[in-house]
Amino acid sequence: MQIAMIGTGYVGLVSGACFSEFGFNVTCVDKNENKISQLKSNKMPIYEPGLDVLVKKNQDAGRLSFTTDLNHTVADADVVFIAVGTPTRRGDGHADLSYVFDAAEEIAEYISGYTVIVTKSTVPVGTGKKIFKIIQQKRSDLKFDVASNPEFLREGSAINDFMRPDRVVVGVMGEEAKNVLEKVYSPLNLIETPIQFTDLETAELIKYAANAFLAVKISYINQIADLCEKVGADVHDVAKGMGLDKRIGAKFLHPGPGFGGSCFPKDTIALVKTAEQVGGRISIVEEVVSYNQERKLSMAQRIISRLKTGIKNKKVSILGLAFKPETDDMRDSPALEIISELYSKGANIIAYDPAAMNEAKSFFQDKVVFAEDSENCIRGADVCVIITEWNEFRAISASKFSDLMNGNVVVDLRNIYSPDEMRGAGLNYSSIGRV
């Protein structure tokens, strides 16, 4: 079976590499000639653990290739996946589907014989039917189907999520498309992965419903953390007590500065807009969208409040810039709002992240000095802030902070240190939901 993957962003590149690891012949297409050239040389445009090894292995085996030639790639394909970006549209908050529809227009020109066109991109309900109409209007002579196959990849563990998923969701228009996609995912039968087949609209909504629920869970535990601080409780013990209930589960009950990344911020907004479009409301998610933005700004105020003499001209050390560990993704990272707010109040910012430094430079430019490692970031700081919980930060001892810093204020927005140890070293330490 020949698979074409349109788009070599995070979803397209990871999915293409993993499908080739399944044993299929996969060609990934992108208009960006420089990106394709780099991929052919095994230079990854994103940071994802293990991706470079997987890409090289399958390129060497002849199962994975990269090209800018959409024509021949689509013509030879049995299945064409659309994995282009669907960012939030400026002005109205809806998902911008222009890249998806442009891809559909181009695919329509080149498909040959029965082909299944599959949306891997996260798209609002009804998009699959629109893609079908676009292609049908151009190529009424051809037999084809459109399917929805949303991805559930966590940045930092995407390869394992693809190869050993909790489930695979596939929305189809008929039995023929279902049979084709059963073959595509047949390698997962060995590990008895649940594969849920639905109609197009249901599959499209499952992705948004799942991501919004997780975002709600994050915001909920953050609000519980705020309550813990007021009543003298420990949010970690509360989260553990909640998570041991199998109906709730422990995942995503980790307090912090708010969620970010490529999925949750835009998907929660898109779900709210989808509901509005059909005359409904999802008020819980509306509140989460608003609260999450407010939380990031409140974290900056939390930092400022720890300095009795104010933040102006103080050296502020920031450990962690990416929205989560094991990625270089800065999209909607809490660091963006926090650093911008501190800078606006006159702070001198120095920052370090193991993977996201290049991405961060494009956001902050001359507002931030970038350190070469964590020690140089901390050295001479009046206050140190932990925004991303990279493993290498966990190994920094309380005495190291005390020895390197000029001041003694440490604001831990990820709760990776022991309050007793930090305060025992003479540090003015604060965290989230712990007193």
VOTOR-731765 format. One record per residue (C-alpha): residue number from 1; x, y, z. Coordinates in nm, 3 decimals. Each point is the difference from the previous one (the first is absolute). Layout:
! VOTOR-731765
> NUM	X	Y	Z
...
//
This chain:
! VOTOR-731765
> 1	0.000	0.000	0.000
> 2	0.125	0.347	-0.091
> 3	-0.065	0.284	0.244
> 4	0.034	0.372	-0.074
> 5	0.035	0.242	0.291
> 6	-0.075	0.363	-0.088
> 7	0.186	0.222	0.243
> 8	0.321	-0.061	0.193
> 9	-0.084	0.186	0.316
> 10	-0.017	-0.172	0.337
> 11	-0.294	-0.227	-0.081
> 12	0.092	-0.075	-0.360
> 13	0.365	-0.078	0.067
> 14	-0.060	-0.220	0.303
> 15	-0.292	-0.181	-0.165
> 16	0.188	-0.054	-0.325
> 17	0.306	-0.139	0.178
> 18	-0.214	-0.233	0.213
> 19	-0.205	-0.129	-0.294
> 20	0.326	-0.083	-0.177
> 21	0.113	-0.182	0.314
> 22	-0.317	-0.207	-0.035
> 23	0.142	-0.110	-0.337
> 24	-0.197	0.220	-0.241
> 25	0.156	0.209	-0.275
> 26	-0.049	0.361	0.107
> 27	0.074	0.320	-0.190
> 28	-0.020	0.326	0.195
> 29	-0.072	0.313	-0.205
> 30	0.065	0.361	0.090
> 31	0.027	0.321	-0.203
> 32	0.292	0.120	0.209
> 33	0.301	-0.106	-0.206
> 34	0.248	0.078	0.277
> 35	-0.188	-0.218	0.248
> 36	-0.015	-0.289	-0.247
> 37	0.371	0.035	-0.071
> 38	0.078	-0.011	0.371
> 39	-0.222	-0.303	0.057
> 40	0.172	-0.186	-0.280
> 41	0.324	0.066	0.189
> 42	-0.164	-0.120	0.323
> 43	-0.010	0.348	0.156
> 44	-0.317	0.029	0.207
> 45	-0.200	0.326	-0.010
> 46	-0.145	-0.078	0.346
> 47	0.132	-0.143	0.323
> 48	-0.160	-0.335	0.079
> 49	0.195	-0.275	0.180
> 50	0.083	-0.292	-0.231
> 51	-0.145	0.155	-0.315
> 52	0.334	0.047	-0.177
> 53	0.090	-0.367	0.057
> 54	-0.337	-0.119	-0.133
> 55	0.017	0.223	-0.307
> 56	0.354	-0.108	-0.087
> 57	-0.079	-0.367	0.048
> 58	-0.295	0.007	-0.236
> 59	0.164	0.226	-0.256
> 60	0.291	-0.243	-0.012
> 61	-0.246	-0.288	-0.041
> 62	-0.167	0.177	-0.293
> 63	-0.342	0.015	0.164
> 64	-0.001	0.373	0.081
> 65	0.070	0.284	-0.243
> 66	-0.047	0.376	-0.015
> 67	-0.093	0.213	-0.300
> 68	-0.159	0.323	-0.120
> 69	-0.163	-0.189	-0.290
> 70	-0.368	-0.027	0.091
> 71	-0.102	-0.117	-0.347
> 72	0.165	-0.341	-0.021
> 73	-0.022	-0.062	0.374
> 74	-0.379	0.034	0.009
> 75	-0.051	-0.181	-0.331
> 76	0.182	-0.308	0.132
> 77	-0.162	0.000	0.345
> 78	-0.271	-0.229	0.134
> 79	-0.048	0.220	0.304
> 80	0.069	0.374	0.022
> 81	0.024	0.154	0.346
> 82	-0.048	0.376	0.042
> 83	0.219	0.114	0.289
> 84	0.026	0.375	-0.045
> 85	-0.042	0.271	0.261
> 86	-0.339	0.117	0.130
> 87	0.094	0.302	0.214
> 88	-0.249	0.228	0.168
> 89	-0.131	0.246	-0.257
> 90	0.067	0.362	0.080
> 91	-0.303	0.207	0.078
> 92	-0.265	-0.258	0.081
> 93	0.176	-0.291	0.179
> 94	-0.115	-0.270	-0.241
> 95	0.249	-0.257	-0.129
> 96	0.169	0.124	-0.318
> 97	-0.071	-0.273	-0.257
> 98	0.156	0.176	-0.298
> 99	0.299	-0.238	-0.007
> 100	-0.231	-0.302	0.017
> 101	-0.223	0.118	-0.282
> 102	0.299	0.104	-0.213
> 103	0.141	-0.350	0.044
> 104	-0.335	-0.151	-0.100
> 105	-0.007	0.213	-0.316
> 106	0.348	-0.117	-0.099
> 107	-0.066	-0.364	0.087
> 108	-0.308	0.008	-0.222
> 109	0.218	0.081	-0.300
> 110	0.224	-0.301	0.035
> 111	-0.183	-0.297	0.157
> 112	-0.019	-0.301	-0.227
> 113	-0.227	-0.297	0.064
> 114	-0.177	-0.068	0.328
> 115	0.167	0.201	0.278
> 116	-0.082	0.064	0.364
> 117	0.072	0.358	0.106
> 118	0.043	0.020	0.377
> 119	0.015	0.305	0.224
> 120	0.271	-0.041	0.265
> 121	-0.017	0.370	0.078
> 122	-0.231	0.103	0.281
> 123	-0.306	0.139	-0.177
> 124	-0.346	0.116	0.113
> 125	-0.311	-0.207	-0.053
> 126	-0.112	0.006	-0.362
> 127	0.344	0.047	-0.154
> 128	0.014	-0.350	-0.148
> 129	-0.326	0.053	-0.187
> 130	0.132	0.332	-0.136
> 131	0.317	-0.171	-0.122
> 132	-0.213	-0.261	-0.174
> 133	-0.196	0.271	-0.183
> 134	0.317	0.183	-0.105
> 135	0.147	-0.313	-0.155
> 136	-0.329	-0.121	-0.145
> 137	-0.058	0.331	-0.179
> 138	0.341	-0.025	-0.162
> 139	0.008	-0.373	-0.066
> 140	-0.350	-0.138	-0.031
> 141	0.145	-0.271	-0.223
> 142	0.200	-0.163	0.279
> 143	-0.099	-0.230	0.283
> 144	0.143	0.108	0.334
> 145	-0.087	0.029	0.367
> 146	0.081	0.250	0.273
> 147	0.078	-0.117	0.353
> 148	0.091	0.161	0.333
> 149	0.284	-0.144	0.206
> 150	0.084	0.248	0.278
> 151	0.339	-0.024	0.168
> 152	0.053	-0.028	0.374
> 153	0.375	0.060	0.016
> 154	0.159	0.154	0.306
> 155	0.305	0.207	-0.079
> 156	0.302	-0.164	0.158
> 157	-0.146	-0.351	-0.021
> 158	-0.160	0.008	-0.344
> 159	0.169	-0.308	-0.145
> 160	-0.113	-0.223	0.285
> 161	-0.348	0.154	-0.018
> 162	-0.021	-0.093	-0.369
> 163	0.149	-0.345	0.028
> 164	-0.182	-0.095	0.321
> 165	-0.313	0.216	0.011
> 166	-0.283	-0.018	0.250
> 167	-0.235	-0.010	-0.298
> 168	-0.029	0.091	-0.366
> 169	-0.304	0.198	-0.114
> 170	-0.106	-0.018	-0.366
> 171	-0.304	0.169	-0.152
> 172	-0.104	-0.141	-0.338
> 173	-0.267	0.050	-0.265
> 174	-0.040	-0.367	-0.091
> 175	0.128	-0.358	0.016
> 176	0.263	0.034	-0.272
> 177	0.186	0.277	0.186
> 178	-0.036	-0.195	0.323
> 179	0.162	-0.307	-0.160
> 180	0.294	0.207	-0.127
> 181	0.064	0.166	0.335
> 182	-0.032	-0.330	0.184
> 183	0.298	-0.115	-0.209
> 184	0.189	0.321	0.076
> 185	-0.033	-0.064	0.373
> 186	0.018	-0.380	-0.013
> 187	0.352	-0.001	0.158
> 188	-0.165	0.119	0.322
> 189	-0.214	-0.312	0.013
> 190	0.299	-0.182	0.147
> 191	-0.026	0.211	0.316
> 192	-0.381	-0.004	-0.007
> 193	-0.037	0.375	-0.036
> 194	-0.368	0.106	0.005
> 195	-0.092	0.149	-0.338
> 196	-0.324	0.196	0.008
> 197	-0.176	0.051	-0.333
> 198	-0.262	0.275	-0.012
> 199	-0.150	0.243	-0.248
> 200	0.200	0.307	-0.104
> 201	-0.167	0.248	0.232
> 202	0.041	-0.216	0.309
> 203	0.370	-0.059	-0.062
> 204	0.059	0.371	-0.052
> 205	-0.177	0.084	0.325
> 206	0.175	-0.270	0.205
> 207	0.335	0.177	-0.041
> 208	-0.131	0.335	0.121
> 209	-0.203	-0.155	0.280
> 210	0.302	-0.194	0.129
> 211	0.241	0.294	-0.007
> 212	-0.251	0.238	0.158
> 213	-0.066	-0.249	0.281
> 214	0.372	-0.022	0.078
> 215	0.026	0.379	-0.003
> 216	-0.291	0.015	0.245
> 217	0.180	-0.248	0.224
> 218	0.317	0.214	0.001
> 219	-0.189	0.318	0.081
> 220	-0.199	-0.176	0.270
> 221	0.308	-0.118	0.189
> 222	0.154	0.347	-0.036
> 223	-0.304	0.152	0.167
> 224	0.014	-0.267	0.270
> 225	0.368	0.092	0.049
> 226	-0.098	0.363	0.058
> 227	-0.255	-0.117	0.257
> 228	0.261	-0.220	0.168
> 229	0.220	0.303	0.057
> 230	-0.284	0.184	0.169
> 231	-0.105	-0.283	0.231
> 232	0.342	-0.153	0.074
> 233	-0.044	-0.326	-0.196
> 234	0.251	-0.175	-0.228
> 235	-0.114	-0.020	-0.362
> 236	0.212	-0.309	-0.069
> 237	-0.175	-0.196	0.271
> 238	-0.337	0.127	-0.123
> 239	0.086	-0.102	-0.358
> 240	0.117	-0.342	0.117
> 241	-0.321	-0.053	0.197
> 242	-0.202	0.097	-0.307
> 243	0.207	-0.199	-0.247
> 244	-0.027	-0.326	0.192
> 245	-0.368	0.008	-0.092
> 246	-0.005	-0.198	-0.326
> 247	-0.286	0.213	-0.127
> 248	0.232	0.303	0.010
> 249	0.354	-0.130	-0.052
> 250	0.328	0.170	0.091
> 251	0.105	0.134	-0.340
> 252	-0.015	0.376	-0.061
> 253	-0.049	0.074	0.369
> 254	0.329	0.188	0.025
> 255	-0.018	0.366	0.105
> 256	0.198	0.255	-0.195
> 257	-0.003	0.336	-0.179
> 258	-0.267	-0.097	-0.255
> 259	-0.007	-0.208	-0.316
> 260	0.157	0.089	-0.334
> 261	0.125	-0.175	-0.312
> 262	-0.136	-0.061	-0.346
> 263	-0.324	-0.176	0.099
> 264	-0.183	0.097	0.318
> 265	-0.013	0.381	-0.048
> 266	-0.126	-0.009	-0.359
> 267	-0.219	-0.309	0.042
> 268	-0.189	0.136	0.301
> 269	-0.071	0.323	-0.188
> 270	-0.103	-0.189	-0.313
> 271	-0.240	-0.219	0.198
> 272	-0.163	0.306	0.154
> 273	-0.036	0.154	-0.346
> 274	-0.145	-0.321	-0.144
> 275	-0.267	-0.002	0.269
> 276	-0.080	0.366	-0.060
> 277	-0.030	-0.062	-0.373
> 278	-0.284	-0.247	0.051
> 279	-0.175	0.205	0.267
> 280	0.142	-0.178	0.304
> 281	0.243	0.066	0.283
> 282	0.267	-0.190	0.186
> 283	0.027	0.240	0.291
> 284	0.246	-0.215	0.196
> 285	0.253	0.019	-0.284
> 286	-0.069	0.372	-0.049
> 287	0.098	0.056	0.363
> 288	0.313	-0.214	-0.038
> 289	0.117	0.207	-0.299
> 290	-0.039	0.321	0.198
> 291	0.144	-0.136	0.324
> 292	0.307	-0.151	-0.164
> 293	0.098	0.334	-0.149
> 294	-0.055	0.177	0.329
> 295	0.208	-0.260	0.184
> 296	0.311	0.065	-0.206
> 297	-0.017	0.370	0.083
> 298	-0.069	-0.077	0.366
> 299	0.319	-0.207	0.011
> 300	0.199	0.307	-0.101
> 301	-0.167	0.195	0.279
> 302	0.084	-0.281	0.242
> 303	0.368	0.037	-0.089
> 304	-0.009	0.378	0.035
> 305	-0.168	-0.022	0.341
> 306	0.289	-0.209	0.140
> 307	0.238	0.297	-0.031
> 308	-0.068	0.258	0.267
> 309	0.201	0.268	-0.179
> 310	-0.164	-0.060	-0.336
> 311	0.111	-0.173	-0.321
> 312	0.147	0.300	-0.184
> 313	0.368	-0.048	-0.090
> 314	0.005	-0.337	0.179
> 315	0.171	-0.292	-0.172
> 316	-0.263	-0.268	-0.060
> 317	0.117	-0.350	-0.091
> 318	-0.249	-0.209	-0.200
> 319	0.051	-0.376	-0.015
> 320	-0.210	-0.151	-0.277
> 321	-0.162	0.166	-0.301
> 322	-0.181	-0.276	-0.192
> 323	-0.360	-0.064	0.102
> 324	0.102	-0.346	0.129
> 325	0.317	-0.213	0.026
> 326	0.139	-0.204	-0.291
> 327	-0.108	0.248	-0.265
> 328	0.118	0.328	-0.148
> 329	-0.357	0.120	-0.055
> 330	-0.056	0.356	0.122
> 331	-0.355	0.039	-0.128
> 332	-0.216	0.150	0.276
> 333	0.263	-0.093	0.257
> 334	-0.061	0.162	0.341
> 335	0.354	0.138	-0.033
> 336	-0.116	0.239	-0.272
> 337	-0.249	0.183	0.221
> 338	0.205	-0.021	0.318
> 339	0.324	0.131	-0.152
> 340	-0.176	0.274	-0.196
> 341	-0.175	0.122	0.315
> 342	0.320	-0.005	0.207
> 343	0.187	0.183	-0.275
> 344	-0.271	0.266	-0.017
> 345	0.056	0.064	0.372
> 346	0.370	0.062	-0.052
> 347	0.152	-0.340	0.085
> 348	0.327	-0.114	-0.157
> 349	-0.072	-0.348	-0.133
> 350	0.250	-0.281	-0.052
> 351	-0.138	-0.336	-0.113
> 352	0.102	-0.355	-0.080
> 353	-0.179	-0.297	-0.156
> 354	0.165	-0.327	-0.116
> 355	-0.188	-0.003	-0.335
> 356	-0.203	0.316	-0.061
> 357	0.267	0.269	-0.010
> 358	-0.009	0.055	-0.378
> 359	-0.379	0.013	0.000
> 360	0.000	0.238	0.295
> 361	0.238	0.242	-0.168
> 362	-0.252	0.064	-0.276
> 363	-0.262	0.091	0.262
> 364	0.206	0.209	0.241
> 365	0.289	0.137	-0.209
> 366	0.190	0.256	0.211
> 367	-0.239	-0.015	0.296
> 368	0.178	-0.307	0.137
> 369	0.362	-0.103	0.051
> 370	0.043	-0.373	-0.065
> 371	0.235	-0.200	0.221
> 372	0.206	-0.295	-0.123
> 373	-0.106	-0.225	0.291
> 374	-0.206	0.002	0.319
> 375	0.287	0.099	0.230
> 376	0.086	0.307	-0.205
> 377	-0.369	0.086	-0.008
> 378	-0.029	-0.012	0.379
> 379	0.332	0.172	0.078
> 380	-0.049	0.348	0.147
> 381	-0.381	-0.009	-0.022
> 382	-0.219	0.186	0.246
> 383	-0.286	-0.239	-0.068
> 384	-0.018	-0.333	-0.179
> 385	-0.321	-0.129	-0.162
> 386	-0.059	-0.359	-0.114
> 387	-0.253	-0.002	-0.287
> 388	0.069	-0.335	-0.171
> 389	0.074	-0.319	0.195
> 390	0.295	-0.135	-0.199
> 391	0.165	-0.295	0.173
> 392	0.338	0.172	0.012
> 393	-0.147	0.275	0.218
> 394	-0.114	-0.256	0.258
> 395	0.364	-0.080	0.077
> 396	0.089	0.357	0.102
> 397	0.052	-0.010	0.376
> 398	-0.131	0.258	0.244
> 399	0.359	0.085	0.095
> 400	0.083	0.065	-0.368
> 401	-0.274	0.263	-0.019
> 402	0.120	0.152	0.325
> 403	0.365	0.009	-0.113
> 404	-0.061	0.136	-0.352
> 405	-0.276	0.255	0.051
> 406	0.046	0.359	0.109
> 407	-0.345	0.001	0.161
> 408	-0.189	-0.289	0.155
> 409	-0.347	-0.001	-0.161
> 410	-0.092	-0.319	-0.189
> 411	-0.347	-0.028	-0.155
> 412	-0.068	-0.357	-0.106
> 413	-0.301	-0.007	-0.233
> 414	0.032	-0.378	-0.052
> 415	0.056	-0.120	0.359
> 416	0.315	-0.195	-0.079
> 417	0.184	0.080	0.324
> 418	-0.055	-0.083	0.366
> 419	-0.118	0.307	0.196
> 420	0.183	-0.119	0.313
> 421	0.332	-0.047	-0.182
> 422	-0.022	0.333	-0.182
> 423	-0.094	0.196	0.309
> 424	0.260	-0.190	0.202
> 425	0.264	0.145	-0.233
> 426	-0.118	0.353	0.085
> 427	-0.207	0.048	-0.315
> 428	-0.322	0.198	-0.019
> 429	-0.177	-0.282	-0.180
> 430	-0.356	-0.014	-0.132
> 431	-0.185	-0.254	-0.212
> 432	-0.353	-0.074	-0.117
> 433	-0.266	-0.125	0.242
> 434	0.245	-0.070	0.282
> 435	0.069	0.209	0.309
//
